[in-house]
Amino acid sequence: MVQTLLEYAKTFDEADKRRAIIELFPEMLDFMMLLPFKTAPGGVYRYQEEAALPDNMGFRAINELPSEGHGLLNDRVEQVFPIAGNVDVDRALVRRHGNQRRTIDEKMSIKKKAKVWADTFIDGDNQSNPREFTGLKARLKAVGGSVDGTNYRSRILANSTSSGGGALSLSQLDRAIGLVENPNAIIMPKAIKDRFAAAQRDTNVGGFITLDKDEMGRQITRYGELPIFTGYGISPFGEFIPFDEVGAGGGSAVTSSIYIVRFGEDGVCGLETAPMEVTDFGLLEDGVNMRVNIEHDVGLCDEDPFAAMRLSSVTNAAIVA
């Protein structure tokens, strides 16, 4: 079964604590409302990725036999990893402030979960940390050393090849979008998104920017028809997709990346052994703490090699044409 967290949350009654907590996750992480999850039985998901087309199709002469051939598929295996936490609140605080005190702690825990999940979605690397899944940055690689998009299988495009990177070029962003099959989202640092309003006012730059609202009532900025997402937005505990990367041209680590994605069952998709679990244990045996456990056994897959693209080497500067 494939569904988003919002769709899953609606299977519970509105008064159910599980629905309230699950709905907080896409509220805290903007692009989560688009990400579908499919089931990974036993914690493993296997699929085949197209590697090469067959060479058996072509025109033939009358009475000539057609060519024979077959395509090439690569076997891929993805795993899921549990992200979990216990939310403990002293019963004395509940007695003083009511159940609202537990709700505050639960909301803070979901905010933390959203940050951990989003950071892993971009920077996760199972090779360096076997407890987490591999994110987009490690998946989207240059092929044959190409970073300029001339090799279509290369999944990284340099916004600038200058030392230290360069301001976002809308022409390079357009090119990166064109290298993704049916994209439906752009994920970028909030600092870059905030510069689009100024770019729109500059007649030398332009850029087709529109505003509307998502199904949760939040304002959505669109570049062309693609919604722009910034993860968990403003946080005192670090920013989403920070400017800490070395650009394609070398220099200091002052650049960041923009990700163009097609979220979908056949594109970038979440994996789970089961939907997010929320268990209210009530008062523990210690007689002091009231506990809610939140757990989600999750992973990530990108079944289509053309479902995502990374535009690297972007600095926090005014957008250019």
DRENLO-317639 format. One record per residue (C-alpha): x, y, z negated. Coordinates in pm, whole numbers, plus 32768, in hexadecimal, padded with zeros to 4 digits. Layout:
<pakols>
x->X | y->Y | z->Z;
...
</pakols>
This chain:
<pakols>
x->8000 | y->8000 | z->8000;
x->8082 | y->815A | z->805C;
x->800F | y->828D | z->7F9C;
x->808E | y->83D0 | z->7F07;
x->8093 | y->8412 | z->7D91;
x->7F6F | y->8504 | z->7DB6;
x->7EA1 | y->83F6 | z->7E5F;
x->7EFE | y->82FC | z->7D50;
x->7EAA | y->83F0 | z->7C37;
x->7D49 | y->8417 | z->7CC2;
x->7D07 | y->82A4 | z->7C7F;
x->7CEF | y->82FC | z->7B0C;
x->7BD2 | y->83B1 | z->7A60;
x->7C0C | y->8527 | z->7A35;
x->7C0E | y->84FE | z->78BB;
x->7D1A | y->83EF | z->78C8;
x->7E6C | y->845B | z->783C;
x->7F1C | y->8394 | z->794E;
x->7E7D | y->8467 | z->7A5F;
x->7EDE | y->85AC | z->79B0;
x->804A | y->8542 | z->798C;
x->806F | y->84AD | z->7AE9;
x->7FDC | y->85E5 | z->7B89;
x->80E3 | y->86B7 | z->7AD7;
x->81FB | y->8617 | z->7BA4;
x->8198 | y->86A2 | z->7CFD;
x->813F | y->87E5 | z->7C4B;
x->82A6 | y->8803 | z->7BCF;
x->8346 | y->878C | z->7D17;
x->82AC | y->8833 | z->7E47;
x->8300 | y->873C | z->7F5F;
x->828D | y->8610 | z->7E91;
x->8129 | y->8644 | z->7F0E;
x->819D | y->85DC | z->806D;
x->8272 | y->84B1 | z->8009;
x->81BD | y->8364 | z->802B;
x->8228 | y->8237 | z->7F60;
x->8223 | y->80D5 | z->7FE0;
x->8242 | y->7F9A | z->7F0F;
x->8391 | y->7EE8 | z->7EE6;
x->8336 | y->7D8F | z->7E5D;
x->8436 | y->7D14 | z->7D63;
x->84E9 | y->7E60 | z->7D79;
x->8569 | y->7E22 | z->7EDC;
x->84EE | y->7EA7 | z->8029;
x->856C | y->7E10 | z->816F;
x->8539 | y->7E9D | z->82C9;
x->85DD | y->7EA7 | z->841F;
x->8668 | y->7FE2 | z->84BD;
x->8680 | y->8016 | z->8633;
x->87EE | y->800E | z->869A;
x->87ED | y->7FED | z->8815;
x->86E5 | y->7FD8 | z->8926;
x->86DF | y->7EAA | z->8A11;
x->8776 | y->7ECB | z->8B6C;
x->866A | y->7DFB | z->8C18;
x->858F | y->7F0F | z->8CA5;
x->85C6 | y->7FA3 | z->8DFE;
x->8549 | y->7FAB | z->8F60;
x->856A | y->7E6C | z->902C;
x->8551 | y->7E11 | z->919A;
x->8438 | y->7D3A | z->9226;
x->8478 | y->7BC9 | z->91D9;
x->8591 | y->7C29 | z->90EB;
x->8580 | y->7BA1 | z->8F8A;
x->8567 | y->7CA1 | z->8E72;
x->868D | y->7CD2 | z->8D8A;
x->86A1 | y->7C21 | z->8C3D;
x->8713 | y->7CB3 | z->8AF5;
x->86BC | y->7D02 | z->8990;
x->86D9 | y->7E1F | z->889F;
x->87A9 | y->7E2D | z->8764;
x->871C | y->7E54 | z->8606;
x->87DF | y->7E8C | z->84C6;
x->8765 | y->7DE9 | z->8386;
x->8747 | y->7EE6 | z->826C;
x->8709 | y->7EAC | z->80FA;
x->86A1 | y->7FB3 | z->7FFC;
x->867F | y->7F8D | z->7E85;
x->85BA | y->8042 | z->7D78;
x->863A | y->80C6 | z->7C2B;
x->8573 | y->8119 | z->7AEF;
x->8560 | y->8281 | z->7A7F;
x->84C1 | y->828F | z->7928;
x->84A7 | y->8345 | z->77DE;
x->83F2 | y->833D | z->7690;
x->833E | y->847A | z->7621;
x->833F | y->847C | z->74A4;
x->828C | y->8585 | z->73D6;
x->828A | y->8594 | z->725B;
x->812C | y->8552 | z->71D5;
x->8153 | y->8681 | z->70F1;
x->816A | y->8761 | z->7225;
x->8031 | y->86C0 | z->72B4;
x->7F80 | y->86F5 | z->7167;
x->7FE5 | y->8865 | z->716A;
x->7FA4 | y->88B7 | z->72D7;
x->7EC1 | y->87A3 | z->7357;
x->7EF3 | y->86C6 | z->7489;
x->7F58 | y->87F8 | z->754E;
x->80AF | y->87D2 | z->74AC;
x->80D4 | y->867A | z->754E;
x->8063 | y->870A | z->769B;
x->8178 | y->880F | z->768D;
x->8282 | y->8704 | z->7654;
x->81F4 | y->8628 | z->7767;
x->81FC | y->874B | z->785B;
x->8369 | y->8795 | z->7804;
x->83C4 | y->8628 | z->783A;
x->831D | y->8624 | z->7990;
x->83D9 | y->8764 | z->79E6;
x->851D | y->86B1 | z->798D;
x->84B5 | y->857E | z->7A56;
x->846A | y->865B | z->7B83;
x->85C3 | y->86F7 | z->7B6D;
x->8675 | y->85A7 | z->7B4C;
x->85AA | y->850F | z->7C69;
x->85D8 | y->8639 | z->7D52;
x->874F | y->8651 | z->7D14;
x->876F | y->84DB | z->7D5A;
x->8696 | y->84FD | z->7E92;
x->87A3 | y->85E5 | z->7F1E;
x->88EB | y->8589 | z->7E6F;
x->88B2 | y->8424 | z->7DF7;
x->89C6 | y->832C | z->7E4A;
x->899B | y->81C3 | z->7DE1;
x->8B09 | y->817F | z->7E30;
x->8B80 | y->826D | z->7D21;
x->8A5B | y->8239 | z->7C32;
x->89BC | y->80DC | z->7C48;
x->8895 | y->814F | z->7B71;
x->8807 | y->8235 | z->7C7F;
x->8795 | y->8220 | z->7DE8;
x->8852 | y->82C3 | z->7F07;
x->87D0 | y->8418 | z->7F6F;
x->87BD | y->84D2 | z->80B9;
x->8916 | y->8572 | z->80AC;
x->89C7 | y->8421 | z->80A7;
x->88D9 | y->838E | z->81A8;
x->88F0 | y->84A5 | z->82A9;
x->8A4D | y->847F | z->8337;
x->8B17 | y->84EC | z->8463;
x->8B40 | y->83E3 | z->8571;
x->8C8C | y->83D6 | z->8622;
x->8CFD | y->8507 | z->855E;
x->8BF5 | y->85E3 | z->8605;
x->8B60 | y->8703 | z->853E;
x->8AE3 | y->87D2 | z->8662;
x->89BE | y->86FB | z->86CC;
x->8A50 | y->8688 | z->881A;
x->8A30 | y->8521 | z->879C;
x->88BB | y->84F7 | z->875F;
x->88F5 | y->83E1 | z->8662;
x->89C2 | y->84D1 | z->8591;
x->88E0 | y->8544 | z->8478;
x->89A3 | y->8675 | z->840A;
x->89B9 | y->87BD | z->84C6;
x->8A9C | y->88DC | z->845F;
x->89ED | y->8A2A | z->843C;
x->8B4A | y->8AC5 | z->845E;
x->8CA2 | y->8A31 | z->849B;
x->8D53 | y->8B61 | z->8404;
x->8E1C | y->8B3D | z->82C5;
x->8D2E | y->8B70 | z->81A1;
x->8BF9 | y->8B37 | z->827A;
x->8B10 | y->8C4C | z->82EC;
x->89B8 | y->8CEB | z->82C5;
x->8894 | y->8C17 | z->8339;
x->886E | y->8C30 | z->84B2;
x->8706 | y->8C06 | z->8521;
x->877F | y->8B83 | z->8671;
x->883E | y->8A6E | z->85BB;
x->870F | y->8A29 | z->84E1;
x->863B | y->8A0A | z->861C;
x->873B | y->891A | z->86AA;
x->873B | y->8846 | z->856E;
x->85BD | y->883A | z->8573;
x->85CB | y->87C6 | z->86DC;
x->86AB | y->86A3 | z->8678;
x->85A1 | y->860F | z->8593;
x->8483 | y->8540 | z->861D;
x->833A | y->85E5 | z->85B8;
x->83B7 | y->869B | z->847F;
x->82B8 | y->870D | z->837C;
x->838D | y->87BB | z->8272;
x->84C0 | y->8893 | z->8238;
x->8571 | y->887A | z->80E7;
x->8666 | y->898F | z->8090;
x->86F7 | y->8A59 | z->7F6E;
x->8600 | y->8B54 | z->7EE1;
x->8700 | y->8C6B | z->7F17;
x->86F1 | y->8C2D | z->8090;
x->8576 | y->8C14 | z->8099;
x->855E | y->8D63 | z->7FE6;
x->8624 | y->8E05 | z->8102;
x->8523 | y->8DAE | z->820E;
x->8448 | y->8ED9 | z->81B6;
x->856A | y->8FC7 | z->81FE;
x->85BB | y->8F0A | z->833F;
x->8456 | y->8F33 | z->83B4;
x->8466 | y->90AC | z->837C;
x->85A9 | y->90C7 | z->8443;
x->854C | y->90EB | z->85B3;
x->86A9 | y->9076 | z->8614;
x->866E | y->8F28 | z->8566;
x->84F9 | y->8EE0 | z->855B;
x->8494 | y->8D7D | z->850C;
x->832F | y->8CFD | z->8514;
x->82CB | y->8CFA | z->83A3;
x->816A | y->8CB9 | z->8323;
x->80D3 | y->8C8D | z->81C9;
x->7FBA | y->8BA9 | z->8156;
x->7F69 | y->8ACA | z->802C;
x->7F93 | y->8958 | z->7FE8;
x->7E8B | y->8873 | z->7F53;
x->7EFD | y->88D4 | z->7DF5;
x->7EC5 | y->8A45 | z->7E3B;
x->8035 | y->8AA4 | z->7E4D;
x->80B1 | y->8B96 | z->7F55;
x->816D | y->8AEA | z->806F;
x->825E | y->8B9B | z->8159;
x->8273 | y->8B0A | z->82B7;
x->837E | y->8B30 | z->83BF;
x->82C2 | y->8AF5 | z->8500;
x->81D2 | y->89E2 | z->8499;
x->82BA | y->893F | z->8399;
x->8283 | y->897F | z->8225;
x->83B9 | y->89E6 | z->8161;
x->83F5 | y->893B | z->8013;
x->84EC | y->8996 | z->7F02;
x->84CE | y->886F | z->7E12;
x->849D | y->88D0 | z->7CA9;
x->84D8 | y->8A41 | z->7CE7;
x->855A | y->8B24 | z->7BD5;
x->85F4 | y->8A6E | z->7AAD;
x->86DD | y->8AD5 | z->7993;
x->8780 | y->897F | z->79AF;
x->8819 | y->899E | z->7B09;
x->8795 | y->89DD | z->7C68;
x->8718 | y->88EC | z->7D6F;
x->8812 | y->88C0 | z->7E8F;
x->891B | y->89AD | z->7E02;
x->8A25 | y->8A61 | z->7ECE;
x->8B41 | y->8978 | z->7E6A;
x->8B9F | y->88CC | z->7FB1;
x->8CD2 | y->88F9 | z->808B;
x->8C63 | y->895E | z->81E8;
x->8CBB | y->88AF | z->832E;
x->8DD2 | y->89AB | z->8367;
x->8E6E | y->8979 | z->820F;
x->8EAD | y->8A90 | z->8117;
x->8E10 | y->8ABF | z->7FC1;
x->8CE7 | y->89F4 | z->7F42;
x->8BE9 | y->8B0D | z->7F72;
x->8AF7 | y->8A77 | z->806E;
x->89B9 | y->89AA | z->8059;
x->88DF | y->88DD | z->8144;
x->8780 | y->88E2 | z->81D3;
x->86C4 | y->879E | z->8214;
x->85C4 | y->876E | z->8328;
x->84EF | y->863D | z->82DC;
x->83D0 | y->856E | z->8357;
x->8324 | y->84E1 | z->8224;
x->8256 | y->83B1 | z->827C;
x->8235 | y->823A | z->826F;
x->8311 | y->821C | z->83A4;
x->8400 | y->8333 | z->833F;
x->8486 | y->83A7 | z->81EF;
x->83BC | y->82E8 | z->80F0;
x->83CC | y->829C | z->7F7E;
x->83DA | y->813A | z->7EF7;
x->8347 | y->80B1 | z->7DB6;
x->8307 | y->7F5E | z->7D19;
x->81C5 | y->7FF0 | z->7C8C;
x->812E | y->814C | z->7C67;
x->81AB | y->822C | z->7B4F;
x->8153 | y->819D | z->79FB;
x->80E4 | y->8271 | z->78D3;
x->80B7 | y->81B5 | z->778B;
x->803C | y->825D | z->764E;
x->80BD | y->8194 | z->7523;
x->8020 | y->827E | z->7426;
x->80BC | y->8282 | z->72CB;
x->81F7 | y->81AB | z->72B9;
x->824C | y->80BA | z->71A0;
x->8334 | y->81BD | z->710B;
x->81FC | y->827C | z->70A7;
x->8293 | y->83C3 | z->7121;
x->8295 | y->83DA | z->729E;
x->8181 | y->83C3 | z->739F;
x->8207 | y->833D | z->74EA;
x->81B0 | y->8342 | z->765A;
x->828C | y->8279 | z->7748;
x->82AE | y->82EA | z->78B2;
x->8353 | y->81FD | z->79A8;
x->836F | y->81E3 | z->7B21;
x->843E | y->80DC | z->7BD8;
x->849B | y->819F | z->7D12;
x->857A | y->81AD | z->7E43;
x->858E | y->824A | z->7F9D;
x->8597 | y->81D4 | z->8104;
x->85B8 | y->827B | z->8258;
x->853B | y->817D | z->8355;
x->8563 | y->825F | z->8483;
x->86CB | y->82D6 | z->84BC;
x->863A | y->8417 | z->8551;
x->8551 | y->8466 | z->842E;
x->863B | y->855D | z->8383;
x->8756 | y->8650 | z->83CD;
x->8849 | y->8711 | z->82F2;
x->88AB | y->8873 | z->8356;
x->89EB | y->88B3 | z->8294;
x->8AD7 | y->89DA | z->8259;
x->89CF | y->8ADB | z->81F8;
x->8A33 | y->8BFB | z->8115;
x->8955 | y->8CD5 | z->803C;
x->894D | y->8DFE | z->812A;
x->8855 | y->8EBC | z->8201;
x->87C1 | y->8DDF | z->8313;
x->8838 | y->8E1D | z->8478;
x->87A1 | y->8DCB | z->85C8;
</pakols>
